[in-house]
């Protein structure tokens, strides 16, 4: 199993970040257009524990063919300074995929409200040892994806999109 982690800070309240990231529509805003992401079904527009999501697109960024992905929000918790939820792939292009989304309230020296966004993904490619040969490529693809997501998230949240 391989772990990918990404962290950034956005100039908005934790409440605003949580509202944005728990609305299923955020995926269309922060996903690169070349993936062609399409949400095909969802049990709730608000991502809460038990919500199931079905999407398709060039999700793996490793293949030019479209993939289907079915995931579930398996846990969610809220406290005044921290929020988090976990989505786990039920069926899709990976053998295993567990994505922790964490949000921390940050107080800077200017009393400006900020939120630290943390993504931690534990993943395993299919096909055992052969799949592990492509771990590095998958990791680099995630780096590229999350670089785009960071820019798109900051743009959306700091411009109230």
C-alpha positions as CSV (number, residue, x, y, z in Angstrom):
1,X,0.0,0.0,0.0
2,X,1.3,3.5,-0.9
3,X,0.4,6.8,0.8
4,X,0.0,10.2,-0.8
5,X,-0.3,13.3,1.2
6,X,-1.0,16.9,0.2
7,X,-1.5,20.0,2.4
8,X,-2.3,23.7,1.7
9,X,-3.9,26.7,3.4
10,X,-6.8,28.7,2.0
11,X,-8.0,32.1,3.1
12,X,-11.5,31.2,4.3
13,X,-13.2,30.0,7.5
14,X,-13.4,26.3,8.3
15,X,-17.1,26.5,8.0
16,X,-16.9,27.8,4.4
17,X,-14.2,25.1,3.5
18,X,-16.4,22.3,5.0
19,X,-19.5,23.6,3.2
20,X,-17.6,23.6,-0.1
21,X,-15.9,20.1,0.2
22,X,-19.1,18.4,1.5
23,X,-21.1,19.5,-1.5
24,X,-20.8,16.9,-4.3
25,X,-20.5,19.7,-6.8
26,X,-17.1,20.6,-5.6
27,X,-15.7,17.7,-7.5
28,X,-16.7,19.3,-10.8
29,X,-15.0,22.6,-9.8
30,X,-11.7,21.2,-8.6
31,X,-11.1,18.3,-11.1
32,X,-9.1,19.0,-14.2
33,X,-11.3,19.3,-17.3
34,X,-9.2,16.7,-19.2
35,X,-10.4,14.0,-16.8
36,X,-13.9,14.7,-18.1
37,X,-15.4,13.9,-14.7
38,X,-19.1,13.1,-14.7
39,X,-21.1,12.4,-11.6
40,X,-23.5,9.6,-12.7
41,X,-25.3,9.0,-9.4
42,X,-25.2,10.1,-5.8
43,X,-27.3,9.2,-2.8
44,X,-27.1,12.8,-1.4
45,X,-25.8,16.1,-2.6
46,X,-24.3,16.6,0.8
47,X,-21.4,14.3,1.6
48,X,-22.2,12.7,5.0
49,X,-21.4,9.3,6.4
50,X,-23.1,6.7,4.2
51,X,-23.3,8.8,1.1
52,X,-22.5,6.8,-2.0
53,X,-21.1,8.4,-5.2
54,X,-20.7,7.0,-8.7
55,X,-18.5,8.9,-11.2
56,X,-16.8,8.2,-14.5
57,X,-14.0,9.8,-16.4
58,X,-10.3,9.4,-17.1
59,X,-9.9,9.1,-13.4
60,X,-6.6,7.2,-13.1
61,X,-4.8,9.7,-15.4
62,X,-2.8,6.7,-16.4
63,X,-5.1,5.5,-19.2
64,X,-6.8,7.3,-21.9
65,X,-10.0,5.2,-21.5
66,X,-12.8,6.2,-19.2
67,X,-13.1,4.5,-15.8
68,X,-16.1,4.1,-13.5
69,X,-15.7,4.7,-9.8
70,X,-18.1,3.9,-6.9
71,X,-17.2,5.2,-3.5
72,X,-18.8,5.7,-0.1
73,X,-18.2,8.2,2.7
74,X,-17.3,5.8,5.5
75,X,-16.8,8.3,8.3
76,X,-17.3,11.9,9.1
77,X,-16.7,14.1,12.2
78,X,-17.0,17.7,13.1
79,X,-15.5,19.7,15.9
80,X,-15.0,23.5,16.2
81,X,-11.4,23.5,15.0
82,X,-11.3,20.3,12.9
83,X,-13.5,18.5,10.4
84,X,-12.9,15.4,8.4
85,X,-14.4,12.7,6.3
86,X,-13.2,9.6,4.6
87,X,-14.2,8.3,1.2
88,X,-13.4,4.7,0.2
89,X,-13.6,3.2,-3.2
90,X,-16.0,0.3,-3.4
91,X,-15.4,-0.5,-7.1
92,X,-13.1,1.2,-9.6
93,X,-9.6,1.3,-11.0
94,X,-7.7,0.7,-7.8
95,X,-7.4,-2.4,-5.7
96,X,-7.7,-0.2,-2.6
97,X,-8.4,3.5,-2.1
98,X,-9.0,5.3,1.1
99,X,-9.0,9.1,1.0
100,X,-9.0,11.1,4.3
101,X,-10.1,14.8,3.9
102,X,-9.1,16.9,6.9
103,X,-9.7,20.6,7.6
104,X,-8.1,22.6,10.4
105,X,-8.9,26.1,11.5
106,X,-5.7,28.2,11.3
107,X,-5.2,31.5,13.1
108,X,-2.6,33.7,11.5
109,X,-1.0,36.8,12.9
110,X,-3.4,39.1,11.0
111,X,-6.5,37.5,12.6
112,X,-7.5,36.4,9.1
113,X,-9.5,33.2,9.2
114,X,-7.7,30.4,7.3
115,X,-8.2,26.7,6.8
116,X,-5.6,24.1,6.4
117,X,-6.7,21.4,3.9
118,X,-5.1,18.0,4.3
119,X,-5.6,15.1,1.9
120,X,-4.2,11.7,2.8
121,X,-4.7,8.8,0.3
122,X,-3.8,5.2,1.0
123,X,-3.9,3.4,-2.4
124,X,-2.9,0.1,-4.0
125,X,-3.0,-0.5,-7.7
126,X,-4.4,-3.7,-9.1
127,X,-2.3,-6.7,-10.3
128,X,0.0,-7.2,-7.3
129,X,3.7,-7.0,-8.1
130,X,3.0,-5.9,-11.6
131,X,0.8,-3.1,-10.4
132,X,3.5,-2.0,-7.9
133,X,5.8,-1.3,-10.8
134,X,3.4,1.6,-11.6
135,X,3.2,3.0,-8.1
136,X,5.6,5.9,-8.9
137,X,3.6,6.9,-12.0
138,X,0.4,6.8,-10.0
139,X,2.0,8.9,-7.3
140,X,3.2,11.5,-9.8
141,X,-0.3,11.5,-11.4
142,X,-1.8,12.3,-7.9
143,X,0.8,15.1,-7.4
144,X,-0.3,16.6,-10.7
145,X,-4.0,16.2,-9.9
146,X,-3.7,17.7,-6.4
147,X,-1.6,20.6,-7.7
148,X,-4.6,21.5,-9.9
149,X,-7.1,20.9,-7.0
150,X,-5.2,23.3,-4.8
151,X,-5.2,26.1,-7.3
152,X,-8.9,25.5,-8.2
153,X,-9.9,25.3,-4.5
154,X,-8.1,28.5,-3.6
155,X,-9.7,30.2,-6.6
156,X,-13.2,29.0,-5.7
157,X,-13.1,29.6,-2.0
158,X,-11.2,33.0,-2.1
159,X,-13.5,34.3,-4.8
160,X,-16.7,32.8,-3.4
161,X,-17.5,30.6,-6.4
